[in-house]
Amino acid sequence: MALNYKKLGEFLRLTDERNSDLSITNLQGVSISKQFIPSIANIIGTDLSSYKIVRKGQFAYGPVTSRNGDKVSIALLESDDCIISSSYLSFEVVDKTKLDPEYLMLWFMRPEFDRYARFMSNGSAREIFDWECMCGVELPVPSIEEQRKIVHDYKIIAYRIKLLKKINENLEKQVNIIFKSMFLNDKTVFDKTLCLGDLVKIIDNRGKTPPYTDNYTPYPLLEIASLRTEGRIITYKNCEKFVTKETYENWFRAGHPKENDILISTVGSLAEMKLFKGTKGAIAQNIVGLRCEDNLLPFYLYQYLLNKQNDLIAYDRGSVQASIKVSQVINYQIGIPSKKSLFEFSDMAKKFTQTIFNNTMEMESLINMKKYILSKIVKEVA
């Protein structure tokens, strides 16, 4: 181990302040995403005097690591004081001029820390990463100025991601509000009703799984995990499988999704929907693509189906696993408004969607930058 690595025991001390005067009622837990979260425990009639108090700037973690997704539940409290279950351990940095708590939290967020903690956990019925193990953790401790610079760079990126996410959420809400006001609040706006099958071509590669690799290629295999997220854009960072160029070009009998195709899940989490944006992506099991014949329809149809999601889920005919048949879905009736209304909505939704897509791509790039900063802690300090 490099000389500038030091053991955490030199910097930390346990805290065990109890809520004896019942002054705090804000009960929190610690998640594997390394955040304090409101507890779901029913505390009606519970004596809260034995619960531990965590002050702003202090840490808490769950020492039991088994059955925890190979992650350590640990977090730094950055908001108002709270109480936690006595099953958690709470601690603080003794001298913040030597070790910045936020820098330490970045170290805890690294996947290498989770792997180390799981490896060092011991026990028979339950595997525990106890306080002695925590104190034995070695980490690079540069000057406090360097620590704060790393934290500063990380927080700028995290803030930008949070801002872009909020912008996207607001745009999504605006699109849906406008859609409902234009089309759902007044059924007389529909000129006619057509079956979904009359409006789209089905892109269906289901039947068998293509050969894939876990190693990155420019050809991601889009699965339900990339659809089962908020917003209208595919979450590419959730893609864990990829295909080669040869497989991409030759294996998929129905071809690939194109710009503004609607992807919809048919097995498991039913009727999860996303608009396809980007240039490359392959679909196989559990997902079909809907390609509109009319260029004015994709954004309208996406929003229409999104608002009728429960109707589509009701087509579930699965016994062991939830599933819907495409042959049934294509008979779903779609109300079609005038060309003028379609154009007005499509023009607005297209612009909003492009902004959402651009923001999403920037966020994914920024997430990679966050990962780089976490890895840089070791590279630059060691």
ROGUKOL-735373 format. One record per residue (C-alpha): residue in one letter; z, x, y. Coordinates in pm, 1 decimal. Layout:
<atoms>
- res, Z, X, Y
- a, Z, X, Y
...
</atoms>
This chain:
<atoms>
- res, Z, X, Y
- m, 0.0, 0.0, 0.0
- a, -88.7, 130.3, 345.7
- l, 196.1, 273.7, 554.8
- n, 163.1, 6.9, 823.1
- y, 241.2, -268.6, 572.6
- k, 599.4, -390.5, 594.5
- k, 809.2, -630.7, 391.3
- l, 878.0, -970.2, 539.6
- g, 1248.0, -932.6, 462.1
- e, 1273.6, -696.8, 761.3
- f, 1176.1, -976.7, 999.7
- l, 1302.2, -1306.3, 858.8
- r, 1626.5, -1493.1, 804.2
- l, 1702.1, -1820.2, 632.5
- t, 1817.4, -2115.6, 842.1
- d, 2035.2, -2394.0, 706.4
- e, 2125.0, -2619.4, 995.6
- r, 2220.1, -2967.2, 877.6
- n, 2171.4, -3299.5, 1052.2
- s, 2545.1, -3369.6, 1041.1
- d, 2555.4, -3569.8, 1366.9
- l, 2243.7, -3772.8, 1270.0
- s, 2083.9, -3675.0, 1600.6
- i, 1735.4, -3635.3, 1445.4
- t, 1552.1, -3909.7, 1255.9
- n, 1204.1, -3754.6, 1250.4
- l, 1166.3, -3688.5, 876.0
- q, 875.4, -3460.9, 785.0
- g, 728.8, -3302.4, 477.1
- v, 508.7, -2994.5, 433.6
- s, 157.6, -3029.6, 293.3
- i, -60.5, -2788.7, 96.5
- s, -287.1, -2785.1, 403.0
- k, 4.3, -2597.4, 563.0
- q, 106.4, -2858.4, 814.7
- f, 414.3, -3067.5, 881.6
- i, 333.8, -3429.7, 798.3
- p, 537.4, -3751.6, 830.5
- s, 732.7, -3816.5, 512.2
- i, 639.9, -4125.7, 310.4
- a, 988.6, -4144.5, 157.8
- n, 1180.6, -4470.0, 203.1
- i, 1488.4, -4363.6, 401.8
- i, 1634.9, -4708.4, 460.0
- g, 2004.3, -4676.5, 381.9
- t, 1971.2, -4302.3, 319.6
- d, 2234.5, -4063.6, 450.4
- l, 2034.7, -3821.0, 666.0
- s, 2330.7, -3596.4, 743.2
- s, 2252.3, -3358.7, 454.9
- y, 1889.7, -3307.8, 559.7
- k, 1788.2, -2972.6, 707.8
- i, 1691.2, -2938.3, 1071.9
- v, 1378.9, -2740.0, 1156.4
- r, 1351.1, -2631.6, 1518.6
- k, 1027.5, -2565.2, 1703.9
- g, 908.1, -2214.3, 1611.3
- q, 1075.4, -2217.7, 1268.5
- f, 910.6, -2235.1, 925.2
- a, 964.5, -2444.7, 614.6
- y, 818.5, -2410.3, 267.7
- g, 844.0, -2564.4, -74.4
- p, 941.1, -2294.1, -325.5
- v, 804.4, -2491.3, -622.6
- t, 440.7, -2385.6, -665.8
- s, 354.8, -2537.2, -1005.0
- r, 140.2, -2852.5, -999.0
- n, 68.4, -2787.2, -632.3
- g, -302.4, -2715.9, -640.2
- d, -239.9, -2339.8, -652.6
- k, -132.0, -2352.7, -289.8
- v, 200.7, -2293.1, -119.9
- s, 328.6, -2573.4, 102.4
- i, 432.8, -2377.8, 408.7
- a, 407.5, -2450.8, 781.4
- l, 521.7, -2343.4, 1125.9
- l, 671.7, -2622.8, 1338.6
- e, 486.6, -2634.5, 1670.0
- s, 610.6, -2974.8, 1786.3
- d, 948.6, -3142.3, 1835.8
- d, 1243.2, -3068.3, 1606.8
- c, 1246.9, -3254.9, 1275.8
- i, 1443.8, -3288.2, 955.7
- i, 1323.9, -3202.7, 606.8
- s, 1449.4, -3248.2, 253.2
- s, 1702.5, -2993.5, 132.8
- s, 1455.7, -2902.3, -142.8
- y, 1263.1, -2702.8, 119.8
- l, 1363.6, -2359.5, 242.8
- s, 1361.0, -2308.0, 619.1
- f, 1350.6, -1975.4, 799.0
- e, 1271.0, -1807.6, 1128.3
- v, 1152.1, -1475.9, 1268.4
- v, 1452.5, -1274.6, 1387.2
- d, 1279.4, -1078.0, 1664.3
- k, 963.7, -1234.4, 1807.0
- t, 882.4, -918.4, 2001.7
- k, 815.3, -745.4, 1671.4
- l, 653.1, -1022.0, 1469.2
- d, 480.3, -1319.0, 1630.6
- p, 548.2, -1640.5, 1428.8
- e, 192.2, -1763.7, 1486.9
- y, 52.0, -1434.2, 1358.2
- l, 272.5, -1471.3, 1051.0
- m, 140.9, -1824.8, 999.8
- l, -214.2, -1689.5, 999.3
- w, -109.3, -1457.6, 718.1
- f, 31.7, -1752.8, 522.3
- m, -297.3, -1940.3, 570.0
- r, -498.3, -1674.9, 389.4
- p, -602.0, -1776.4, 33.8
- e, -484.9, -1433.0, -81.2
- f, -128.9, -1529.3, 9.5
- d, -150.8, -1843.0, -205.4
- r, -281.6, -1641.7, -499.4
- y, -7.9, -1382.3, -456.2
- a, 263.7, -1648.5, -433.9
- r, 140.8, -1822.7, -747.3
- f, 122.9, -1493.0, -935.1
- m, 477.1, -1400.5, -832.0
- s, 623.3, -1744.1, -906.8
- n, 848.5, -1757.8, -1209.1
- g, 1031.4, -2014.7, -1416.1
- s, 984.8, -2220.9, -1731.4
- a, 995.3, -2591.6, -1643.9
- r, 899.6, -2523.6, -1280.6
- e, 744.3, -2211.6, -1133.3
- i, 921.5, -2107.0, -813.6
- f, 834.3, -1868.1, -533.7
- d, 1191.5, -1805.2, -425.8
- w, 1333.9, -1648.2, -110.6
- e, 1358.8, -1305.1, -270.6
- c, 988.3, -1318.4, -351.1
- m, 911.4, -1428.3, 4.1
- c, 1106.6, -1135.3, 146.9
- g, 912.3, -902.6, -80.0
- v, 575.9, -1006.1, 66.3
- e, 409.2, -711.5, 239.4
- l, 183.2, -763.1, 538.9
- p, 28.6, -548.3, 812.7
- v, 235.6, -553.4, 1133.1
- p, 37.5, -411.5, 1427.2
- s, 166.6, -403.2, 1783.3
- i, 281.5, -736.2, 1923.4
- e, -9.7, -721.1, 2170.0
- e, -259.2, -691.6, 1885.7
- q, -87.1, -974.8, 1696.4
- r, -110.0, -1202.2, 1998.9
- k, -476.1, -1112.4, 2053.9
- i, -559.9, -1213.8, 1696.0
- v, -369.2, -1540.1, 1741.1
- h, -543.7, -1601.4, 2074.4
- d, -890.7, -1553.7, 1924.6
- y, -806.3, -1782.6, 1633.4
- k, -665.5, -2057.5, 1856.5
- i, -973.6, -2057.5, 2082.6
- i, -1192.1, -2125.0, 1777.7
- a, -950.0, -2386.6, 1639.3
- y, -946.2, -2566.2, 1975.3
- r, -1326.0, -2570.4, 1991.9
- i, -1343.1, -2719.1, 1641.1
- k, -1088.2, -2984.8, 1736.6
- l, -1284.8, -3069.8, 2052.3
- l, -1617.2, -3100.6, 1868.7
- k, -1455.9, -3317.0, 1601.8
- k, -1316.0, -3549.2, 1868.3
- i, -1655.6, -3572.8, 2039.3
- n, -1818.9, -3664.5, 1709.3
- e, -1553.9, -3927.8, 1635.4
- n, -1612.1, -4087.0, 1975.9
- l, -1990.9, -4086.9, 1928.1
- e, -1953.1, -4249.2, 1585.7
- k, -1735.7, -4522.9, 1735.3
- q, -1980.5, -4581.1, 2020.3
- v, -2278.1, -4616.6, 1785.8
- n, -2095.6, -4869.7, 1570.2
- i, -1967.0, -5069.3, 1868.5
- i, -2318.8, -5090.4, 2011.9
- f, -2459.6, -5187.9, 1669.9
- k, -2207.8, -5467.2, 1624.4
- s, -2262.4, -5599.8, 1975.8
- m, -2640.8, -5597.6, 1931.5
- f, -2671.3, -5728.9, 1576.4
- l, -2356.2, -5844.5, 1399.4
- n, -2194.7, -6059.6, 1665.6
- d, -2500.1, -6283.7, 1691.7
- k, -2687.9, -6367.9, 1372.4
- t, -2970.5, -6530.7, 1570.9
- v, -3104.3, -6186.4, 1666.2
- f, -3260.9, -6148.2, 1320.6
- d, -3629.2, -6236.9, 1305.5
- k, -3636.9, -6224.7, 926.5
- t, -3450.4, -6113.5, 613.9
- l, -3594.1, -5870.3, 360.9
- c, -3473.6, -5709.3, 40.5
- l, -3362.7, -5348.6, 71.4
- g, -3628.8, -5259.6, -184.2
- d, -3898.8, -5386.7, 52.6
- l, -3786.5, -5142.9, 321.8
- v, -3728.1, -4815.8, 137.5
- k, -3861.6, -4579.8, -124.2
- i, -3597.8, -4464.9, -374.6
- i, -3549.3, -4090.6, -430.8
- d, -3383.6, -4082.3, -772.8
- n, -3332.5, -3762.3, -971.5
- r, -3047.7, -3893.1, -1185.4
- g, -3045.7, -3855.7, -1560.6
- k, -2954.3, -3494.6, -1625.7
- t, -2788.5, -3210.7, -1440.9
- p, -3012.1, -2932.8, -1306.4
- p, -2930.7, -2569.0, -1381.2
- y, -2709.4, -2449.5, -1098.4
- t, -2499.9, -2157.4, -983.7
- d, -2170.0, -2127.0, -797.5
- n, -2319.7, -1844.6, -591.2
- y, -2463.5, -1938.6, -254.1
- t, -2838.0, -1994.7, -217.8
- p, -3027.2, -2172.5, 62.8
- y, -3059.7, -2473.2, -171.1
- p, -2729.9, -2666.4, -194.1
- l, -2682.4, -2931.0, -461.0
- l, -2553.7, -3234.5, -273.3
- e, -2275.7, -3413.6, -459.8
- i, -2034.7, -3694.4, -374.2
- a, -1787.1, -3449.6, -218.8
- s, -2040.5, -3384.1, 57.4
- l, -2069.8, -3759.5, 125.3
- r, -1704.6, -3859.5, 90.2
- t, -1608.3, -3747.6, 440.1
- e, -1592.2, -3897.6, 787.3
- g, -1902.3, -3929.8, 1000.0
- r, -2271.5, -3970.3, 930.2
- i, -2367.1, -3610.5, 858.1
- i, -2348.8, -3444.2, 515.6
- t, -2055.3, -3205.4, 493.2
- y, -2237.8, -2896.0, 373.1
- k, -1917.9, -2690.6, 353.7
- n, -1814.0, -2913.0, 61.8
- c, -2117.0, -2804.0, -140.0
- e, -1997.5, -2581.3, -421.9
- k, -2309.7, -2574.4, -637.2
- f, -2650.7, -2430.3, -556.8
- v, -2988.6, -2405.0, -725.9
- t, -3246.2, -2129.9, -723.5
- k, -3573.9, -2155.7, -535.3
- e, -3758.8, -2201.1, -865.1
- t, -3531.3, -2487.5, -971.9
- y, -3554.6, -2643.6, -626.4
- e, -3933.8, -2639.6, -632.7
- n, -3992.1, -2744.2, -993.5
- w, -3699.8, -2933.8, -1148.5
- f, -3645.8, -3244.1, -933.3
- r, -3898.8, -3504.2, -1045.2
- a, -3856.8, -3739.4, -746.2
- g, -3857.1, -3463.7, -488.6
- h, -3599.1, -3396.5, -220.6
- p, -3446.5, -3585.9, 69.1
- k, -3621.2, -3557.6, 402.7
- e, -3500.9, -3585.8, 760.6
- n, -3310.7, -3913.9, 819.1
- d, -3317.1, -4028.4, 456.8
- i, -3001.7, -4221.6, 366.2
- l, -2806.0, -4077.5, 73.7
- i, -2578.7, -4318.3, -113.8
- s, -2343.9, -4261.7, -407.8
- t, -2379.9, -4484.1, -714.7
- v, -2100.4, -4357.7, -943.3
- g, -1729.6, -4289.0, -883.8
- s, -1667.4, -4329.1, -511.9
- l, -1921.3, -4604.3, -458.6
- a, -2148.6, -4655.7, -159.0
- e, -2048.2, -4339.2, 23.1
- m, -2330.5, -4285.1, 271.5
- k, -2471.5, -4008.1, 485.5
- l, -2789.7, -3940.0, 679.2
- f, -2975.6, -3634.7, 558.8
- k, -3015.4, -3377.0, 833.7
- g, -3134.6, -3022.9, 786.8
- t, -3419.4, -2874.6, 592.3
- k, -3301.6, -2811.3, 237.1
- g, -3083.4, -2995.2, -9.5
- a, -3116.2, -3132.5, -361.0
- i, -2975.5, -3450.4, -514.8
- a, -2933.5, -3520.6, -883.3
- q, -2641.8, -3699.2, -1047.9
- n, -2459.3, -3995.8, -888.7
- i, -2662.2, -4003.5, -564.5
- v, -2993.1, -4162.6, -467.6
- g, -3191.4, -4132.0, -147.8
- l, -3332.6, -4421.4, 53.8
- r, -3645.0, -4335.2, 255.1
- c, -3751.8, -4591.8, 514.4
- e, -4121.3, -4670.3, 543.5
- d, -4075.9, -4766.7, 910.7
- n, -3963.5, -4484.0, 1142.6
- l, -3757.8, -4729.5, 1348.7
- l, -3541.7, -4827.9, 1051.3
- p, -3335.3, -4527.9, 927.8
- f, -3056.9, -4537.3, 1188.6
- y, -3046.7, -4916.3, 1195.5
- l, -3042.4, -4941.7, 816.3
- y, -2774.1, -4674.2, 784.2
- q, -2548.8, -4859.7, 1028.9
- y, -2623.3, -5194.5, 865.6
- l, -2534.0, -5070.8, 516.8
- l, -2226.6, -4892.0, 649.4
- n, -2096.4, -5220.7, 786.9
- k, -2179.7, -5395.8, 459.1
- q, -2024.4, -5124.2, 241.3
- n, -1784.6, -5365.4, 70.4
- d, -2077.7, -5584.2, -34.3
- l, -2240.4, -5286.2, -204.1
- i, -1916.2, -5182.8, -373.4
- a, -1892.7, -5536.1, -512.1
- y, -2199.1, -5456.8, -725.4
- d, -1969.9, -5239.8, -940.2
- r, -2052.4, -5295.2, -1305.4
- g, -1883.0, -4987.8, -1449.6
- s, -1637.7, -5015.5, -1737.7
- v, -1490.5, -4668.9, -1778.0
- q, -1613.0, -4540.4, -1441.6
- a, -1709.4, -4734.1, -1130.9
- s, -2087.3, -4756.4, -1090.1
- i, -2354.7, -4965.4, -922.6
- k, -2710.5, -5014.1, -1042.2
- v, -2993.2, -4930.0, -806.8
- s, -3188.7, -5222.7, -949.0
- q, -2922.3, -5454.4, -806.8
- v, -2875.1, -5275.6, -476.6
- i, -3243.9, -5293.5, -385.1
- n, -3218.6, -5674.4, -391.4
- y, -2953.9, -5673.8, -117.2
- q, -3069.9, -5879.3, 179.5
- i, -3113.6, -5700.1, 513.4
- g, -3141.9, -5884.0, 843.0
- i, -3428.1, -5743.5, 1051.2
- p, -3425.2, -5785.6, 1431.6
- s, -3718.4, -5763.1, 1670.0
- k, -3914.4, -5440.8, 1715.9
- k, -3782.8, -5419.0, 2071.8
- s, -3418.2, -5432.3, 1958.1
- l, -3488.7, -5186.8, 1676.2
- f, -3644.4, -4942.2, 1919.1
- e, -3356.5, -4967.7, 2167.2
- f, -3094.3, -4905.4, 1900.5
- s, -3291.7, -4639.7, 1714.0
- d, -3361.0, -4442.6, 2031.5
- m, -2990.8, -4433.8, 2120.4
- a, -2866.9, -4369.3, 1765.0
- k, -3119.4, -4088.9, 1712.6
- k, -2992.2, -3901.2, 2019.0
- f, -2627.8, -3953.9, 1922.6
- t, -2696.8, -3846.8, 1564.7
- q, -2867.7, -3527.1, 1675.3
- t, -2567.2, -3440.3, 1893.7
- i, -2332.1, -3512.2, 1603.5
- f, -2543.8, -3294.3, 1375.2
- n, -2550.4, -3006.5, 1625.4
- n, -2173.9, -3030.3, 1667.3
- t, -2124.1, -3041.2, 1290.8
- m, -2332.6, -2727.9, 1238.7
- e, -2137.0, -2550.4, 1512.8
- m, -1809.3, -2654.5, 1352.1
- e, -1915.2, -2517.9, 1015.5
- s, -2009.1, -2190.7, 1182.1
- l, -1673.5, -2181.7, 1362.1
- i, -1488.7, -2249.8, 1037.6
- n, -1653.3, -1939.6, 893.0
- m, -1541.1, -1748.2, 1202.0
- k, -1183.7, -1863.7, 1140.3
- k, -1206.5, -1731.4, 785.5
- y, -1341.2, -1403.1, 921.5
- i, -1048.2, -1367.3, 1161.8
- l, -803.5, -1424.5, 877.0
- s, -976.1, -1156.9, 670.0
- k, -989.1, -926.1, 974.0
- i, -608.2, -915.5, 981.5
- v, -623.3, -678.5, 686.6
- k, -944.9, -495.3, 771.6
- e, -849.2, -394.5, 1125.1
- v, -482.5, -326.1, 1068.2
- a, -483.8, -147.5, 735.1
</atoms>
